[in-house]
Amino acid sequence: GAGVSQSPRYKVTKRGQDVALRCDPISGHVSLYWYRQALGQGPEFLTYFNYEAQQDKSGLPNDRFSAERPEGSISTLTIQRTEQRDSAMYRCASSLPYNEQFFGPGTRLTVL
Amino acid sequence: QQPVQSPQAVILREGEDAVINCSSSKALYSVHWYRQKHGEAPVFLMILLKGGEQKGHDKISASFNEKKQQSSLYLTASQLSYSGTYFCGTEGGMDDKIIFGKGTRLHILP
């Protein structure tokens, strides 16, 4: 079956622009997670959802970052007024309750 | 609180054994282990739950010492395919977020 998909795979944007990153989880997976991963580092938690409810957003760096999952399936991570320090690999993962997470291929964001 | 992994990097010859450690400063509900190859997404290896229940991965085993808040991943008779970066992730409670360590880079030589 299909795994977790993310789009776009690569995004180059200018400082100050807004970006929207999309995650399509494995069908039937209740939980969806967003991470940011710097080169050579582990995934850094941003936020997660159970169904459409955002359970924890403590990892979002500031109020320029937001996420939604309105119908409990696809999720969008939005970064407003991007800054160069936002450049990173953004990964999402999905899982069944209390089970292993399946990671997507990531979106490589570069802010010029 | 990010878990601490050790060693940071290991170089082994094929067939040798490796142990990767993960320790936390707070009480743990579970420990997750993932392997990530260069340019790829992390892939699940194992979950260890408080109370001793363990889910496994063929040829790789792990231990979880709840009192010491530590976990170790054991790779025996390593194969070339074991090369990659290993991350442990810890959960403080059943519905808690996973906090990942900085990783241990493992390189297997033929």
Backbone of each chain as ProteinMPNN parsed JSONL, in Angstrom:
{"seq_chain_A": "GAGVSQSPRYKVTKRGQDVALRCDPISGHVSLYWYRQALGQGPEFLTYFNYEAQQDKSGLPNDRFSAERPEGSISTLTIQRTEQRDSAMYRCASSLPYNEQFFGPGTRLTVL", "coords_chain_A": {"N_chain_A": [[0.818, -1.198, 0.0], [0.258, 2.383, -0.239], [2.627, 4.65, 1.107], [3.404, 7.261, 3.478], [2.971, 10.414, 2.063], [4.44, 13.452, 0.907], [4.225, 16.85, -0.08], [5.306, 19.996, -1.505], [8.259, 18.179, -2.646], [10.56, 19.625, -2.687], [11.116, 22.984, -1.864], [11.712, 26.227, -2.683], [11.933, 29.444, -1.527], [11.451, 32.977, -1.15], [12.608, 35.1, 1.428], [10.181, 36.19, 3.726], [7.967, 35.357, 2.342], [4.987, 33.305, 2.404], [4.621, 29.8, 3.089], [3.194, 26.61, 2.339], [3.08, 23.382, 3.438], [2.411, 20.074, 2.611], [0.976, 17.073, 3.897], [0.188, 13.742, 3.369], [-1.205, 11.21, 4.979], [-0.808, 7.657, 5.793], [-3.546, 5.721, 4.842], [-6.173, 5.488, 7.149], [-4.626, 5.879, 9.358], [-4.603, 7.243, 12.517], [-3.103, 9.087, 13.949], [-1.036, 11.902, 13.349], [2.024, 13.438, 12.741], [4.24, 16.226, 12.859], [7.565, 17.048, 12.081], [10.764, 18.675, 12.296], [13.844, 18.485, 10.725], [17.188, 18.96, 11.052], [20.272, 18.858, 9.232], [22.121, 16.014, 9.998], [21.027, 15.745, 12.484], [18.552, 14.585, 14.902], [14.99, 14.01, 14.322], [13.018, 16.828, 15.111], [10.407, 17.498, 17.213], [7.385, 19.07, 16.236], [4.477, 19.349, 16.144], [1.385, 17.513, 16.788], [-1.425, 15.505, 15.729], [-4.441, 13.846, 16.644], [-6.776, 12.249, 14.837], [-8.688, 14.955, 13.769], [-8.016, 16.671, 15.713], [-5.755, 18.842, 17.21], [-3.299, 17.833, 19.24], [-0.992, 18.562, 20.558], [1.005, 21.286, 20.384], [3.344, 22.249, 21.172], [5.894, 22.239, 20.156], [6.076, 23.955, 18.028], [7.917, 26.611, 16.709], [7.324, 29.388, 16.852], [4.715, 31.901, 16.508], [4.472, 32.108, 13.787], [4.31, 29.708, 12.681], [1.945, 27.229, 11.89], [-0.482, 24.588, 11.976], [-2.833, 22.364, 10.47], [-5.486, 19.956, 10.297], [-8.03, 19.385, 8.976], [-10.03, 17.461, 8.24], [-9.237, 15.196, 9.403], [-7.444, 13.73, 7.952], [-5.494, 14.527, 5.509], [-2.869, 16.84, 6.157], [-1.752, 20.189, 6.702], [1.097, 22.142, 7.029], [1.833, 25.36, 7.78], [3.939, 28.073, 7.164], [4.376, 31.328, 7.921], [5.569, 34.433, 6.604], [8.324, 33.718, 5.999], [11.63, 33.002, 7.212], [15.233, 32.944, 6.937], [16.284, 31.166, 8.787], [14.336, 29.272, 8.933], [14.85, 27.374, 7.078], [15.106, 24.0, 6.344], [14.659, 20.389, 6.613], [11.424, 19.266, 6.479], [9.449, 16.947, 7.977], [6.731, 14.636, 7.933], [4.89, 12.241, 9.818], [2.935, 9.283, 10.27], [0.675, 7.278, 12.225], [-0.904, 4.369, 13.694], [-2.891, 4.25, 16.718], [-0.73, 4.478, 19.474], [1.46, 3.205, 18.276], [4.084, 2.237, 15.928], [5.687, 4.926, 14.142], [5.342, 5.991, 10.809], [7.379, 7.476, 8.566], [7.311, 10.2, 6.238], [8.777, 11.212, 3.025], [9.662, 13.781, 3.28], [9.861, 17.412, 3.035], [12.069, 19.53, 1.571], [12.903, 22.605, 2.584], [14.014, 25.688, 1.481], [14.95, 28.874, 2.298], [15.537, 31.863, 0.833]], "CA_chain_A": [[0.0, 0.0, 0.0], [0.987, 3.634, -0.322], [3.154, 5.155, 2.354], [3.148, 8.673, 3.728], [3.504, 11.258, 0.996], [4.545, 14.873, 1.231], [4.46, 17.713, -1.237], [6.252, 19.54, -2.513], [9.457, 17.563, -2.103], [11.52, 20.716, -2.54], [10.478, 24.298, -1.958], [12.615, 27.363, -2.533], [11.11, 30.634, -1.416], [12.163, 34.174, -0.706], [12.317, 35.55, 2.782], [8.978, 36.995, 3.828], [6.845, 34.678, 1.697], [4.336, 32.22, 3.145], [4.678, 28.491, 2.43], [2.293, 25.576, 2.863], [3.627, 22.05, 3.216], [1.298, 19.137, 2.707], [1.258, 15.695, 4.282], [-0.902, 12.793, 3.136], [-0.783, 10.058, 5.791], [-1.287, 6.337, 5.404], [-4.985, 5.631, 5.045], [-6.583, 4.841, 8.386], [-3.792, 6.26, 10.492], [-5.268, 8.231, 13.352], [-2.17, 10.099, 14.446], [-0.166, 12.529, 12.352], [3.053, 14.219, 13.436], [5.15, 17.062, 12.069], [8.905, 17.207, 12.639], [11.759, 19.405, 11.504], [15.102, 17.773, 10.898], [18.382, 19.606, 10.537], [21.248, 17.894, 8.739], [22.92, 15.373, 11.03], [20.321, 15.761, 13.771], [17.331, 13.806, 14.954], [13.762, 14.779, 14.079], [12.601, 17.731, 16.195], [8.946, 17.533, 17.256], [6.704, 20.355, 16.067], [3.085, 19.262, 16.563], [0.752, 16.296, 16.329], [-2.883, 15.419, 15.694], [-5.204, 12.618, 16.64], [-7.884, 12.642, 13.958], [-8.567, 16.357, 13.37], [-7.698, 17.471, 16.895], [-4.344, 19.093, 17.464], [-3.093, 17.399, 20.615], [0.179, 19.172, 21.17], [1.699, 22.159, 19.436], [4.396, 22.874, 21.963], [7.151, 22.296, 19.427], [6.074, 25.005, 16.999], [8.911, 27.579, 17.192], [6.719, 30.696, 17.132], [3.361, 31.986, 15.957], [4.476, 32.089, 12.317], [4.074, 28.317, 12.306], [0.644, 26.686, 12.27], [-0.809, 23.348, 11.279], [-4.221, 21.954, 10.554], [-5.85, 18.651, 9.735], [-9.465, 19.654, 9.131], [-10.911, 16.302, 8.082], [-8.62, 14.039, 10.037], [-6.601, 12.97, 7.024], [-4.401, 15.365, 5.031], [-2.508, 17.941, 7.045], [-0.941, 21.256, 6.126], [1.927, 22.954, 7.915], [2.001, 26.666, 7.146], [4.916, 28.982, 7.762], [4.149, 32.675, 7.407], [6.696, 35.396, 6.639], [9.478, 32.841, 6.207], [12.957, 33.562, 7.495], [16.285, 32.023, 6.511], [16.456, 30.144, 9.813], [13.305, 28.25, 8.758], [15.344, 26.394, 6.116], [15.3, 22.69, 6.974], [13.81, 19.315, 6.099], [10.209, 19.117, 7.269], [8.926, 15.587, 7.784], [5.572, 14.233, 8.7], [4.794, 10.814, 10.091], [1.598, 8.9, 10.728], [0.667, 6.01, 12.948], [-2.079, 3.911, 14.425], [-2.713, 4.638, 18.124], [0.309, 3.858, 20.288], [2.17, 2.266, 17.424], [5.234, 2.873, 15.292], [5.419, 6.005, 13.201], [5.862, 5.844, 9.455], [7.788, 8.805, 8.13], [7.276, 10.556, 4.839], [10.074, 11.546, 2.428], [10.08, 15.116, 3.692], [9.93, 18.57, 2.145], [13.284, 20.325, 1.831], [12.569, 24.026, 2.442], [15.131, 26.623, 1.442], [14.502, 30.261, 2.293], [16.659, 32.698, 0.351]], "C_chain_A": [[0.854, 1.25, 0.0], [1.46, 4.048, 1.058], [2.733, 6.592, 2.567], [3.733, 9.483, 2.573], [3.49, 12.708, 1.436], [4.771, 15.658, -0.049], [4.509, 19.164, -0.8], [7.443, 18.851, -1.876], [10.535, 18.607, -1.856], [10.769, 22.031, -2.716], [11.547, 25.351, -1.711], [11.758, 28.607, -2.53], [11.966, 31.805, -0.958], [11.715, 34.545, 0.7], [11.091, 36.458, 2.77], [7.75, 36.374, 3.189], [6.248, 33.634, 2.638], [4.492, 30.922, 2.361], [3.712, 27.543, 3.117], [2.846, 24.219, 2.467], [2.538, 21.037, 3.512], [1.776, 17.745, 3.08], [0.01, 14.843, 4.068], [-0.536, 11.498, 3.865], [-1.248, 8.741, 5.195], [-2.767, 6.242, 5.761], [-5.313, 4.88, 6.331], [-5.741, 5.197, 9.597], [-4.402, 7.446, 11.223], [-4.357, 9.402, 13.682], [-1.279, 10.602, 13.325], [0.741, 13.499, 13.077], [3.832, 15.066, 12.425], [6.465, 17.213, 12.832], [9.714, 18.122, 11.72], [13.089, 18.72, 11.775], [16.238, 18.537, 10.239], [19.372, 18.521, 10.127], [22.074, 17.328, 9.895], [22.29, 15.34, 12.408], [19.09, 14.86, 13.715], [16.12, 14.652, 14.632], [13.379, 15.579, 15.317], [11.086, 17.88, 16.137], [8.409, 18.953, 17.067], [5.284, 20.293, 16.64], [2.526, 17.91, 16.169], [-0.76, 16.342, 16.511], [-3.32, 13.987, 15.955], [-6.51, 12.957, 15.934], [-7.689, 14.115, 13.576], [-8.127, 17.249, 14.531], [-6.184, 17.598, 17.08], [-4.071, 18.862, 18.944], [-1.981, 18.17, 21.329], [0.858, 20.023, 20.113], [2.868, 22.859, 20.114], [5.72, 23.014, 21.225], [7.2, 23.341, 18.328], [6.942, 26.161, 17.503], [8.328, 28.937, 17.583], [5.386, 30.771, 16.402], [3.333, 32.138, 14.442], [4.169, 30.677, 11.802], [2.675, 27.889, 12.772], [0.403, 25.412, 11.48], [-2.279, 23.053, 11.454], [-4.393, 20.592, 9.902], [-7.376, 18.577, 9.774], [-10.384, 18.441, 9.03], [-10.284, 15.035, 8.635], [-7.784, 13.188, 9.111], [-5.397, 13.828, 6.627], [-4.149, 16.509, 6.009], [-1.645, 18.95, 6.286], [-0.189, 21.984, 7.232], [2.21, 24.251, 7.179], [3.02, 27.48, 7.918], [4.71, 30.345, 7.116], [5.426, 33.502, 7.528], [8.006, 34.644, 6.899], [10.768, 33.622, 6.42], [13.997, 32.515, 7.121], [16.471, 30.891, 7.522], [15.382, 29.053, 9.746], [13.759, 27.165, 7.786], [15.68, 25.087, 6.83], [14.524, 21.645, 6.177], [12.614, 19.203, 7.039], [9.603, 17.754, 6.944], [7.61, 15.416, 8.523], [5.605, 12.719, 8.847], [3.366, 10.515, 10.507], [1.669, 7.547, 11.411], [-0.747, 5.645, 13.377], [-1.863, 4.284, 15.894], [-1.644, 3.809, 18.823], [1.1, 2.831, 19.501], [3.329, 2.981, 16.732], [4.812, 3.933, 14.297], [6.08, 5.684, 11.861], [6.139, 7.253, 8.926], [7.632, 8.982, 6.626], [8.648, 10.96, 4.336], [10.568, 12.94, 2.767], [9.941, 16.161, 2.609], [11.173, 19.354, 2.541], [12.956, 21.778, 1.543], [13.841, 24.858, 2.486], [14.574, 28.03, 1.342], [15.693, 31.148, 1.937], [16.62, 34.1, 0.948]], "O_chain_A": [[2.063, 1.172, 0.22], [0.774, 3.824, 2.056], [1.813, 7.083, 1.913], [4.869, 9.25, 2.161], [2.647, 13.133, 2.225], [5.424, 15.185, -0.98], [3.841, 19.543, 0.162], [7.615, 18.936, -0.66], [11.328, 18.483, -0.923], [9.913, 22.172, -3.589], [12.2, 25.364, -0.668], [10.944, 28.806, -3.432], [13.07, 31.625, -0.444], [10.569, 34.318, 1.086], [10.967, 37.359, 1.941], [6.624, 36.799, 3.45], [6.916, 33.145, 3.549], [4.495, 30.928, 1.13], [3.448, 27.656, 4.314], [3.054, 23.948, 1.285], [1.838, 21.125, 4.52], [2.835, 17.294, 2.643], [-1.079, 15.185, 4.528], [0.347, 10.767, 3.417], [-1.99, 8.717, 4.214], [-3.181, 6.637, 6.851], [-4.804, 3.786, 6.576], [-6.093, 4.86, 10.728], [-4.676, 8.495, 10.64], [-4.783, 10.557, 13.692], [-0.829, 9.839, 12.47], [0.295, 14.282, 13.917], [4.046, 14.656, 11.284], [6.487, 17.466, 14.036], [9.393, 18.31, 10.547], [13.417, 18.412, 12.921], [16.249, 18.735, 9.024], [19.31, 17.396, 10.624], [22.656, 18.081, 10.676], [22.932, 14.956, 13.386], [18.649, 14.435, 12.648], [16.197, 15.88, 14.661], [13.414, 15.064, 16.435], [10.542, 18.336, 15.132], [8.913, 19.907, 17.66], [4.928, 21.085, 17.513], [3.099, 17.222, 15.323], [-1.293, 17.1, 17.321], [-2.657, 13.036, 15.541], [-7.256, 13.834, 16.37], [-6.613, 14.481, 13.101], [-7.894, 18.443, 14.347], [-5.449, 16.611, 17.103], [-4.556, 19.606, 19.797], [-2.032, 18.394, 22.538], [1.242, 19.518, 19.058], [3.317, 23.92, 19.681], [6.572, 23.812, 21.617], [8.262, 23.586, 17.755], [6.726, 26.647, 18.614], [8.789, 29.561, 18.539], [4.977, 29.81, 15.75], [2.255, 32.284, 13.867], [3.816, 30.489, 10.638], [2.279, 28.158, 13.907], [1.018, 25.191, 10.437], [-2.895, 23.436, 12.448], [-3.583, 20.145, 9.091], [-7.941, 17.786, 10.53], [-11.426, 18.409, 9.685], [-10.753, 13.93, 8.362], [-7.447, 12.051, 9.441], [-4.391, 13.849, 7.337], [-5.073, 17.066, 6.6], [-0.914, 18.601, 5.36], [-0.772, 22.387, 8.238], [2.762, 24.24, 6.079], [2.979, 27.569, 9.145], [4.855, 30.493, 5.902], [6.243, 33.298, 8.425], [8.701, 34.899, 7.883], [10.965, 34.719, 5.898], [13.677, 31.333, 7.001], [16.786, 29.766, 7.133], [15.497, 28.028, 10.417], [13.103, 26.129, 7.684], [16.443, 25.073, 7.797], [13.832, 21.961, 5.209], [12.779, 19.061, 8.25], [9.288, 17.453, 5.792], [7.405, 15.979, 9.598], [6.271, 12.018, 8.085], [2.668, 11.382, 11.032], [2.603, 6.773, 11.2], [-1.649, 6.482, 13.417], [-0.737, 4.607, 16.275], [-1.661, 2.58, 18.763], [1.378, 1.733, 19.984], [3.532, 4.18, 16.924], [3.741, 3.861, 13.693], [7.203, 5.185, 11.794], [5.246, 8.097, 8.854], [7.799, 8.041, 5.85], [9.592, 11.048, 5.121], [11.741, 13.255, 2.571], [9.906, 15.845, 1.42], [11.318, 19.784, 3.686], [12.752, 22.152, 0.388], [14.642, 24.743, 3.414], [13.82, 28.347, 0.422], [16.706, 31.177, 2.636], [17.485, 34.923, 0.648]]}, "seq_chain_B": "QQPVQSPQAVILREGEDAVINCSSSKALYSVHWYRQKHGEAPVFLMILLKGGEQKGHDKISASFNEKKQQSSLYLTASQLSYSGTYFCGTEGGMDDKIIFGKGTRLHILP", "coords_chain_B": {"N_chain_B": [[13.073, 17.301, 27.376], [15.848, 16.252, 25.798], [16.839, 12.971, 24.921], [19.995, 11.362, 25.608], [22.354, 10.012, 23.484], [24.765, 7.417, 23.085], [27.532, 5.595, 21.706], [28.552, 8.545, 19.799], [29.35, 7.945, 17.285], [30.183, 4.992, 15.443], [32.437, 2.648, 14.108], [32.548, -0.371, 12.495], [33.585, -3.713, 11.618], [32.141, -5.915, 9.257], [30.106, -8.389, 10.683], [30.827, -7.96, 13.285], [29.745, -6.977, 16.63], [27.504, -4.473, 17.956], [26.614, -1.949, 20.328], [24.254, 0.417, 21.182], [23.499, 3.148, 23.147], [20.939, 4.826, 25.071], [19.863, 7.396, 27.043], [17.81, 8.999, 29.503], [16.804, 11.942, 31.307], [14.447, 11.984, 32.605], [11.5, 10.243, 33.818], [10.356, 7.471, 31.944], [7.906, 6.344, 29.584], [7.991, 4.922, 27.232], [10.374, 3.744, 24.798], [11.569, 4.423, 21.598], [13.092, 3.107, 18.687], [14.792, 4.032, 15.756], [16.107, 3.77, 12.438], [18.037, 5.568, 10.14], [18.947, 6.006, 6.845], [21.291, 7.656, 4.718], [19.882, 10.451, 3.194], [17.351, 9.403, 3.238], [14.111, 8.623, 4.736], [13.534, 8.244, 8.292], [13.316, 4.915, 9.588], [11.259, 2.652, 11.275], [12.381, 0.572, 13.954], [12.005, -0.618, 16.538], [9.905, -0.738, 19.442], [9.974, -0.16, 22.902], [8.21, -0.783, 25.76], [7.092, 0.544, 28.899], [6.966, -1.673, 31.579], [7.729, -3.871, 30.323], [6.808, -5.02, 27.925], [7.658, -5.76, 24.63], [8.367, -4.912, 21.285], [9.697, -6.289, 18.382], [12.49, -6.518, 16.08], [13.79, -8.31, 13.419], [16.855, -9.885, 14.106], [17.84, -7.773, 15.566], [17.986, -6.519, 18.792], [16.778, -5.198, 21.951], [17.012, -3.51, 25.11], [15.302, -2.227, 28.023], [15.646, -0.303, 30.701], [13.749, 0.69, 33.119], [14.038, 1.863, 35.644], [16.549, 3.057, 35.58], [16.124, 4.675, 33.496], [17.007, 4.147, 30.92], [17.908, 2.832, 27.707], [19.11, 0.257, 25.566], [20.33, -0.64, 22.398], [20.948, -3.513, 20.599], [23.011, -4.802, 18.169], [23.774, -7.609, 16.544], [26.294, -9.569, 14.969], [26.827, -7.813, 12.748], [25.672, -6.487, 9.625], [26.398, -5.214, 6.328], [24.213, -3.736, 5.561], [23.323, -2.605, 7.867], [24.414, -0.173, 8.269], [24.087, 3.299, 8.961], [22.259, 5.983, 10.549], [21.274, 5.816, 13.862], [18.488, 6.481, 15.802], [17.182, 7.136, 18.997], [14.018, 7.558, 20.489], [12.085, 9.083, 22.972], [9.274, 8.73, 25.159], [7.338, 10.339, 27.601], [4.877, 9.735, 28.603], [1.793, 7.933, 27.901], [0.328, 9.244, 25.9], [2.092, 11.088, 24.991], [4.39, 13.284, 23.27], [7.061, 12.221, 21.069], [10.428, 12.533, 21.79], [13.373, 12.893, 20.112], [16.76, 11.656, 20.163], [20.116, 12.814, 19.337], [21.275, 11.034, 17.668], [23.177, 8.14, 16.579], [25.855, 7.428, 14.608], [26.45, 4.761, 12.541], [28.828, 2.836, 10.938], [29.515, 0.265, 8.784], [32.119, -1.73, 7.808], [33.303, -3.693, 5.033]], "CA_chain_B": [[14.463, 16.958, 27.612], [16.312, 15.354, 24.742], [17.654, 11.851, 25.415], [21.4, 11.391, 25.226], [22.789, 8.772, 22.876], [26.197, 7.166, 23.036], [28.463, 6.643, 21.279], [28.071, 9.411, 18.712], [29.649, 7.268, 16.022], [30.836, 3.692, 15.571], [32.88, 1.997, 12.873], [32.712, -1.796, 12.75], [33.728, -4.597, 10.473], [31.006, -6.816, 9.076], [30.127, -9.536, 11.571], [31.041, -7.542, 14.672], [28.555, -6.563, 17.362], [27.466, -3.074, 18.386], [25.62, -1.555, 21.316], [23.972, 1.855, 21.177], [22.808, 3.474, 24.39], [20.052, 5.983, 25.085], [19.487, 7.671, 28.435], [16.951, 10.159, 29.692], [16.845, 12.515, 32.653], [13.12, 11.911, 33.208], [10.848, 8.933, 33.77], [9.943, 7.136, 30.585], [6.847, 5.383, 29.318], [8.433, 4.063, 26.148], [11.537, 4.135, 24.001], [11.432, 4.03, 20.199], [14.347, 3.104, 17.946], [14.656, 4.188, 14.313], [17.347, 3.843, 11.655], [17.903, 6.449, 8.974], [20.05, 5.99, 5.893], [21.546, 8.974, 4.149], [18.945, 10.896, 2.166], [16.077, 8.696, 3.342], [13.326, 8.867, 5.944], [13.763, 7.274, 9.382], [12.52, 3.694, 9.504], [11.034, 2.059, 12.589], [13.006, -0.69, 14.32], [11.543, -1.254, 17.748], [9.347, 0.018, 20.564], [10.046, -0.82, 24.202], [7.213, -0.152, 26.612], [7.181, 0.386, 30.346], [6.29, -2.894, 31.974], [8.443, -5.005, 29.751], [6.356, -5.476, 26.618], [8.639, -5.371, 23.622], [8.135, -5.282, 19.893], [11.039, -6.529, 17.899], [12.918, -6.465, 14.689], [14.642, -9.459, 13.175], [18.299, -9.797, 14.297], [18.186, -6.625, 16.383], [17.26, -6.592, 20.051], [16.965, -4.012, 22.781], [16.606, -3.59, 26.503], [14.761, -0.975, 28.57], [15.744, -0.274, 32.158], [12.876, 1.805, 33.513], [14.561, 2.543, 36.837], [17.689, 3.885, 35.185], [15.686, 5.51, 32.372], [17.978, 3.884, 29.862], [17.66, 1.752, 26.764], [20.246, -0.099, 24.726], [20.014, -1.363, 21.163], [21.999, -4.476, 20.331], [23.096, -5.305, 16.794], [24.733, -8.703, 16.565], [26.748, -10.041, 13.661], [26.375, -6.716, 11.889], [25.723, -6.621, 8.173], [26.629, -3.936, 5.649], [22.943, -3.006, 5.496], [23.049, -1.964, 9.153], [24.978, 1.179, 8.278], [23.108, 4.382, 8.991], [22.187, 6.703, 11.813], [20.252, 5.251, 14.735], [17.892, 7.453, 16.722], [16.201, 6.717, 19.98], [13.009, 8.561, 20.809], [11.498, 8.744, 24.266], [7.958, 9.25, 25.529], [7.163, 10.397, 29.04], [3.567, 9.199, 28.942], [1.167, 7.178, 26.816], [-0.104, 10.128, 24.816], [3.079, 12.156, 24.947], [5.163, 13.382, 22.043], [8.348, 11.549, 21.083], [11.597, 13.402, 21.689], [14.451, 12.095, 19.554], [18.135, 12.007, 20.441], [20.884, 13.364, 18.214], [21.633, 9.951, 16.769], [24.466, 7.446, 16.587], [26.19, 7.048, 13.227], [27.079, 3.441, 12.486], [29.381, 2.527, 9.618], [29.993, -1.105, 8.728], [33.107, -1.968, 6.751], [33.302, -5.094, 4.573]], "C_chain_B": [[14.897, 15.88, 26.616], [17.115, 14.21, 25.333], [19.066, 11.949, 24.854], [21.792, 10.028, 24.679], [24.304, 8.657, 22.93], [26.438, 5.784, 22.433], [27.854, 7.513, 20.184], [28.277, 8.738, 17.374], [30.403, 5.976, 16.302], [31.237, 3.208, 14.19], [33.171, 0.537, 13.22], [33.045, -2.519, 11.465], [32.497, -5.505, 10.434], [31.167, -8.033, 9.982], [30.361, -9.182, 13.029], [29.727, -7.063, 15.299], [28.653, -5.089, 17.75], [26.375, -2.887, 19.431], [25.478, -0.036, 21.278], [23.1, 2.149, 22.391], [22.012, 4.766, 24.285], [19.642, 6.214, 26.531], [18.721, 8.974, 28.535], [17.048, 10.651, 31.129], [15.466, 12.452, 33.322], [12.539, 10.515, 33.054], [10.262, 8.697, 32.39], [8.782, 6.158, 30.57], [7.289, 4.408, 28.23], [9.685, 4.628, 25.494], [11.337, 3.578, 22.592], [12.811, 4.077, 19.551], [14.061, 3.15, 16.444], [16.047, 4.179, 13.686], [17.083, 4.714, 10.43], [19.151, 6.337, 8.111], [20.122, 7.354, 5.214], [20.541, 9.303, 3.047], [17.589, 10.228, 2.219], [15.355, 9.075, 4.63], [13.712, 7.87, 7.038], [12.804, 6.093, 9.241], [12.457, 3.053, 10.879], [11.789, 0.745, 12.76], [12.276, -1.372, 15.464], [10.912, -0.251, 18.699], [9.545, -0.81, 21.823], [9.139, -0.052, 25.148], [7.49, -0.412, 28.084], [6.388, -0.862, 30.737], [6.829, -4.101, 31.264], [7.977, -5.48, 28.41], [7.3, -4.955, 25.557], [8.189, -5.806, 22.241], [9.498, -5.33, 19.22], [11.229, -6.403, 16.43], [13.915, -7.594, 14.516], [16.11, -9.115, 13.32], [18.744, -8.572, 15.084], [17.354, -6.713, 17.652], [17.558, -5.361, 20.885], [16.51, -4.302, 24.193], [16.128, -2.219, 26.97], [14.8, -1.094, 30.08], [14.971, 0.943, 32.65], [13.443, 2.586, 34.694], [15.694, 3.493, 36.477], [17.341, 4.82, 34.027], [16.662, 5.387, 31.199], [17.483, 2.766, 28.955], [18.925, 1.49, 25.973], [19.751, -0.907, 23.545], [21.204, -2.242, 20.831], [21.913, -4.947, 18.884], [24.173, -6.379, 16.78], [25.044, -9.153, 15.141], [26.35, -9.042, 12.573], [26.603, -7.0, 10.404], [25.946, -5.236, 7.565], [25.364, -3.081, 5.645], [22.596, -2.309, 6.808], [23.598, -0.53, 9.212], [23.876, 2.22, 8.228], [23.198, 5.099, 10.327], [21.013, 6.165, 12.618], [19.79, 6.32, 15.724], [17.042, 6.732, 17.748], [15.248, 7.887, 20.209], [12.317, 8.145, 22.086], [10.161, 9.433, 24.469], [7.837, 9.241, 27.034], [5.844, 9.798, 29.5], [2.936, 8.585, 27.723], [0.794, 8.071, 25.645], [0.856, 11.294, 24.63], [3.763, 12.184, 23.583], [6.462, 12.604, 22.214], [9.441, 12.596, 20.915], [12.761, 12.535, 21.236], [15.821, 12.597, 20.01], [18.833, 12.492, 19.188], [21.387, 12.28, 17.264], [23.016, 9.381, 16.997], [24.733, 6.977, 15.162], [26.971, 5.748, 13.247], [27.557, 3.184, 11.068], [29.985, 1.136, 9.67], [30.934, -1.258, 7.538], [33.084, -3.427, 6.323], [34.542, -5.838, 5.071]], "O_chain_B": [[14.379, 14.764, 26.605], [17.989, 14.443, 26.167], [19.304, 12.527, 23.793], [21.585, 9.007, 25.334], [25.027, 9.649, 22.835], [25.622, 4.884, 22.631], [26.755, 7.233, 19.703], [27.494, 8.925, 16.443], [31.16, 5.878, 17.267], [30.482, 3.338, 13.226], [33.947, 0.251, 14.132], [32.82, -2.009, 10.367], [31.9, -5.811, 11.466], [32.24, -8.635, 10.04], [30.123, -10.003, 13.914], [28.747, -6.785, 14.608], [29.746, -4.533, 17.859], [25.353, -3.573, 19.419], [26.466, 0.695, 21.334], [22.094, 1.482, 22.627], [22.354, 5.672, 23.524], [19.122, 5.303, 27.176], [18.942, 9.916, 27.774], [17.335, 9.883, 32.046], [15.331, 12.829, 34.487], [13.026, 9.709, 32.26], [9.739, 9.612, 31.754], [8.681, 5.27, 31.417], [6.997, 3.215, 28.299], [10.005, 5.81, 25.619], [10.981, 2.413, 22.418], [13.604, 4.976, 19.83], [13.214, 2.419, 15.931], [17.034, 4.537, 14.328], [16.045, 4.605, 9.778], [20.268, 6.546, 8.583], [19.14, 8.095, 5.151], [20.37, 8.54, 2.096], [16.755, 10.453, 1.342], [15.907, 9.754, 5.496], [14.169, 6.768, 6.735], [11.652, 6.245, 8.837], [13.472, 2.925, 11.565], [11.839, -0.084, 11.852], [11.959, -2.559, 15.384], [11.31, 0.912, 18.765], [9.313, -2.019, 21.82], [9.274, 1.159, 25.32], [8.044, -1.444, 28.461], [5.268, -1.067, 30.27], [6.439, -5.231, 31.559], [8.67, -6.278, 27.779], [7.697, -3.79, 25.607], [7.695, -6.917, 22.05], [10.352, -4.483, 19.48], [10.295, -6.212, 15.65], [14.781, -7.807, 15.365], [16.575, -8.147, 12.718], [19.947, -8.365, 15.249], [16.149, -6.956, 17.591], [18.462, -4.583, 20.577], [15.727, -5.219, 24.439], [16.491, -1.19, 26.4], [14.071, -1.892, 30.669], [15.462, 2.071, 32.606], [13.345, 3.812, 34.744], [15.782, 4.599, 37.009], [18.154, 5.651, 33.624], [17.073, 6.374, 30.588], [16.742, 1.878, 29.377], [19.72, 2.401, 25.737], [18.865, -1.751, 23.677], [22.339, -1.769, 20.787], [20.873, -5.429, 18.435], [25.352, -6.087, 16.983], [24.196, -9.124, 14.249], [25.643, -9.373, 11.622], [27.569, -7.648, 10.0], [25.71, -4.217, 8.214], [25.435, -1.855, 5.717], [21.666, -1.504, 6.85], [23.263, 0.227, 10.123], [22.866, 2.049, 7.546], [24.099, 4.849, 11.127], [19.894, 6.072, 12.114], [20.598, 6.969, 16.389], [16.274, 5.83, 17.413], [15.638, 9.051, 20.128], [11.994, 6.97, 22.263], [9.942, 10.557, 24.018], [8.189, 8.255, 27.682], [5.708, 9.399, 30.656], [3.475, 8.696, 26.622], [0.943, 7.662, 24.493], [0.462, 12.362, 24.162], [3.712, 11.207, 22.835], [6.914, 12.356, 23.332], [9.385, 13.436, 20.016], [13.1, 11.553, 21.897], [16.023, 13.793, 20.217], [18.233, 12.575, 18.117], [21.871, 12.585, 16.174], [23.905, 10.043, 17.532], [23.945, 6.23, 14.583], [28.018, 5.645, 13.886], [26.789, 3.298, 10.113], [30.857, 0.857, 10.493], [30.574, -0.948, 6.402], [32.869, -4.311, 7.153], [34.708, -7.023, 4.782]]}, "name": "protein", "num_of_chains": 2, "seq": "GAGVSQSPRYKVTKRGQDVALRCDPISGHVSLYWYRQALGQGPEFLTYFNYEAQQDKSGLPNDRFSAERPEGSISTLTIQRTEQRDSAMYRCASSLPYNEQFFGPGTRLTVLQQPVQSPQAVILREGEDAVINCSSSKALYSVHWYRQKHGEAPVFLMILLKGGEQKGHDKISASFNEKKQQSSLYLTASQLSYSGTYFCGTEGGMDDKIIFGKGTRLHILP"}
